[in-house]
Amino acid sequence: MKTYRYRLLNVFAESTFGGNPLCVFEDARGMDDATMQALALQFNLSETTFVLPAEDGADARVRIFTPGYEMRFAGHPTLGTAHVVRALLNRGDAVKLSFPAGIVDVQAQGDTWTLTAPTQGAPRTAAAKLAPAVIASHLGLREDDLLDAPSWVDTGADQLLVPVRSLDAVLRAQPDSGRLEEWELSSLGRRTAYVFAFDDATAGAGAGARRAVTARYFFAKAGGGVAEDPGTGSACANLGGWLIARGESPAQVRVSQGDQVQRPCRLLLDVSADGAIRVGGRVIELGQGEVRLP
């Protein structure tokens, strides 16, 4: 029997049972792809990560699996895995992690971690192929709820961003699972929608204050139906790319997500004048354990 240790963490959390859950396997040497995929399904969290020896100048190589497939990059797994790698390797508060999407720099102040999105040059954007009214209807919304036309943005993982005019529209969004086959596909064949609205009435005042955003992230589950992710760092990074494309950088944003699924997440987005996109949040380690495999 082979024993593999893992840690359970909550990312973007402000309380013990808030945030987006994550399982991190500390040393995945000896696991094949099928085993990693089976363990991700066993834990059945939005993502499970597997730490491997470093390459390409990184401190560790990381693979990310959902219960249904492997991902090139994702935000909350990056932050949570960096937290574990720091503890394992005693690397201090700056960690480099290697993903299929590229090497990602992650830095910490205490238990708050911040990643720099792995985008090369300007964020990749593309207009949605479907009419705005059709996309709105997929989400249970009206065309006049939209702030602007939905578009694809890629700063590490391409996703459909759907800006709406009000917090009310974000909360009313209710995807029609019976129409999933009509949704546009990402470059990796996935159906996603990041619905967000600015709520400047609740933003802080004064110079350097963060704009407030409320967001929800919907995706088609591998087994059918629509699920909602509590806190989506890659989509938050894509929001930074969306702001850059609109000429709205530099920017500082505080994103609230996950309240509708009883897992409140708070994400900090910083977009610099030179186009660097950083996403941060608090990481809380909940526990540790091990699995024994033949």
Protein Blocks (a to p, Z undefined) as FASTA:
>chain_A
ZZdddddddehiabfkgcjdddddfblghiafklmmmmmmmnopabdcdddddeehiabd
cddddfkbccfbdfklmmmmmmmmmmmnonojadcdddfkbccddddehjaccdddfbeh
jadddddfbdfklmmmmnopafklpmbdcddddehiacdddddfbfklmmmpccdfklmm
mpccdfkopacdddddddfklpcedehiacddddddddddfkgpjdddfbdfklmmmmmm
mmmmnopaccdddddehjlnopacdddddddfkopacdddddddfbdcddddZZ
